[in-house]
């Protein structure tokens, strides 16, 4: 039987604790005011006071989340515009997200709320809410049979079954995978563990997970939870990741860069092929891809109030 290693655990974090943690992890010496960048390569999330996640929708449509309210913006990279699309119920957060474009669904990680949310991308309606676990539910990836979520406060992954027709699993169908090996070791105080997640392109049974504290990527067997480090240079401040074939784009938030990595066939190692930067990066956290263009969202953690943006950069040299 699959997932014999699945079980539930409990570890508590609060939204206040998350903000305190950000204060420790991110720069505090910031200017008193901040001017928004200008140019066709920047799309302002007008009215957003926080930001974190981004997902590619149909064609050139993207969705971006307001971190602390859970609201969702919808924009178009060709038109260079975005506006608030989903006014989330009070008390939600929006961290990492992925869109199921075939079934018009948007899956959103709920941060310190310990939840996952699903929205209809045609109507903006809230479709379903799942209790995953206390901690910080950080990011999500979609596989042919469901959605996988990370927890930055515990070495666990959470699986929600989803049919190919978009039928969502029930609350008691949610499964918890305890991750073993190096990636499953206890975290140091005030550190994030699991962050970005993606399915390995050639093997649906393997997930690639970014680990912020360890500055590393891990291959995780989704049946057993066994993890193995993907050897390569340290990925300082690694956050969201995106996988296409043997290419990984790894966002490194405080480093203000996205590293483009090439994986070896057996996922045992990677090489850094390119480092993508932009004068408009202001602590990017997650990224979506539209052909040869990447769209990265600026989180601007711990900054004074300023417009939050999506920054467009080339995906390749």
N, C-alpha and C positions, 0 to 999 in steps of 0.2 A: 504493500500500500504506500501511496505517496505521503510525504510529510509526516512520517512517524515521529519526527523530532519536534513537531509543532506543539507548543504549549503557550500559556499565557503567564505573564509576570506583571508586577506592579511597581512603578517608580514614579514619584510625584514631582512635577515642576509646575510653576505658576507663570502667568504672563509677567508679573512683576519680577520674578527671578530671571526670566529671559531678558528683560530690559537691562537688569543689573549685569547679566553676563555679557551683553553687547558692550556695555560700558567698559568692561575689562578687556574685551578682545579687540575693540576697534579704536581708532585714533580719537583723541579728545581735543587735541589742539587744532581747532578749526576756526576759520574766519568768522567774524560776527555776522556777515551777510554773504550770500552766495548768488551769483548771477547765472541764469541758465545759459547753456551753450546755444549757439545758433548754427543754422545750416541744414541742408536737406538730409543729412545723416543723423538727425536727432528728431525724435517725435515726443512731444511733451504730453504727459498724462495730466491734463489740466484739472486742477483741484485736488490731486492726490497729495496726501501728507506723509505717506510712507509707501514703499513698494518692495517687491521681492521676487515674485514668480512671473514667468512668461511661457506661453504655449503657442505653437503654430496651429492655426485653424485652416479652413478651406482657402486654397489659392494663396492670396497675399494677406489674409486676415490673421491677426494675432489677438491673444487675450493676455492681459497683465493684471496682477492683483495688487490691491492696496493692503499692505501687510496687516495693519492694526485694526482695520474695520472689516476686512473680508470682502469689500466691494471688488467688482471685476470691471476692468476697462476693456473695450473692444476697439481695435484700430486696424489700419491698413498700411502696410509698408510702402505701397506704391503711391497712395494718396498723401502719406506723411501726416495723418491725423489719427486721433484717438479720443474717445469720450467714455464717460462712465456708462456702463451697460447693465450691470447687476448691482442693485442696492441690497447687499446681503442682510439677513436678519441680524439684529443687534447681538453682540457678543461673539461674533465669528472672527477668524483670522484667515488670511490667504497667503500661503507660502508657495512651495512648488506646485506646478499644475501641468496637466497634459490633456489634450483634446482628442477624443474619439470622433473623427470627422465623419465617419460612415454613419454613426448613430446619433450625431448631434449632441454629444455629451462632453462635459468638461469636469475632470476629476481634480480636486483641489486638496492639498495637504493643509490641515488645520492648526499647525503650530502647537502652542502650549495648551490649546483646548483639548488636545488628545484625540481629535476627530478627523474624519475625511468627509468631504462634501462633494456632491454631484449636482451639476446644473445642466439645464437644457440650453444649448447654444443658439437655438432658433428663437425661443421665447424669453430666455433669461430666467425661467422659473427654477426654483430649488426643487430637485427631484428626490434626493435621498441624503441622509446623514448617518454616518457610522461612528460608533465609539470604538476606537482602536486601542489606545493605552495612554495612561498618563505619561508625560515626558514632553518631547517637542517633535511633532510629526512634521517632517521637513520637506520631503519631495516624493514624487510618484513617477512610475513608468508603467506603460501599458504593454501587455503581452497578448497573444491570441486568445487566452482564456481568462484574462482579468487584469486587475490593477495591483501593483506592489508599492508600498509606502515605507519610507525610512523613519526611524526615531533617532534623533541626535543625542538623546539622553540615555539610551539603552541599546545594547547590541541585538536588536530585533528588527525583523521585517514583517509587514502585515499584508495579507493577500485577501482581496475581495474578488470573488468570481464574477465574471461578466461574460455572457454568451456573445457569439458573433453577431447576433441580432440586437445586442444592447440590453438584454434582460439582466438586471442587477441582482446579485445574490442578496439573501436576507441577512439580517443582523447576526443571526447565529451561524451564518456561513463563513464569517470572517475568521481567518486563521493566522496564527502567530508563529513565525519561524525564529527560533533562537539560533543566533549565529555563533559558531565556534571558531577555534583557532585564534590567530593573532588579532583579527578584527573583533573578536568577542571578548577581549581582555578589558578589565575595568578602566574607566576613564579617569584622567587626572582631574582635580578640582577645577571648576569653571572652564571646562573644555567641551567642544562639540565633537561627537563621534561621527556616526553615519550622516551623510548629507545627500548629495546627488545620487541618482540611481538610473540605470538604463539596462535593457535586456541586451545580452550579447547577440550580435547580428546573426551568427551562424548556428546558435544553440539556444533555444528557448528555455532550456533547463538551467542556464547559467545567467546570473545577474552580475552586472558590474556596479560596484558601489564605491563612492568617494568617501574617504575618512579624513575629516578635517584635522583632528589632533595628530594622527599619524602621517599626515601629508602624503597620502598614498591612495591608490586604487586597489580594490580587492575583487577577485572573482568568487562569487558565492554560489554554491550548489543549492538550488531552490528546493530540492527534496530533503537534503540532510542538514543544511545550514553550514556545511564545511566551507571555510574560507581559505583562499590562498592569495598572498600578496602578488600583484602584478609588478614585477621589478622594473625600476627605472629611477630617474632623478626625483628627488623630493618635490612634491607639488604643494608649495607653501600656500596656505589660505585657500585650499581647494574647496569649491562650493558645488554649484550645479555642473552636470556633465551631459553631453549629447554624444550618441554613438551612431555612426553610419558606416557599415562595412567594417573595415579594420581601422577606421579613423575615430578618434575620440577628441572632442573639444572640451577642455576642462577649464571652467571659469575659476580664476584665483582672485577673490574679491579685493582684499586689501592691497594686493600687488597690482591692481588695476590692469589685468591682462587676461587673455584667453590663450592657453597653450593648446596647439594642435598636435596630437600624439598619433603615432602609428603603432598599432598592436601587432605582435607576432601571432601566428596562426593558432597556437595553443594557449594564448592568453597568459603566458608566463612572464612576459616582459613587454615594455614599450620603449619607443624612442621619441624624443621631442623633435618634430619636424619644423615647427614654426611657432613664434610667439606673436600674437595679434594684440596690438595696442591701439588706443585712440585718445586724442586730447580731450574727448568728451567723457571718457570713463570716469565714474565717480562711485567707486565700490560696486562694480557689477556683480550680480549674484547668480543669475541663471540666463540661459540662452536658448533661442529657437532658431531653426534654419529654414531658409527659403531659397533653395537652389544654391547659388554662389554667394548669398548674403546671410550673415548672422544678425540676429536682433537680440541684444543684451539689455537687460533692465538694470538701471542704476538704483541701488538701494539707499545710498547716501546715509548709512547708519550713523546715528549720533550727531547728525548735522543740524544746524539751524534750519528753520522752515524754508524750503525753496522748491521750485518745480522739480518733479521727478520725471525721468525721461527713459525712453527706449533709444538705444544707440545702435545704428546700423554700421557694420563693418564687413569687409570681404571675408568669406569663409576660407579662401585659399590664397596662396601667394599670387 
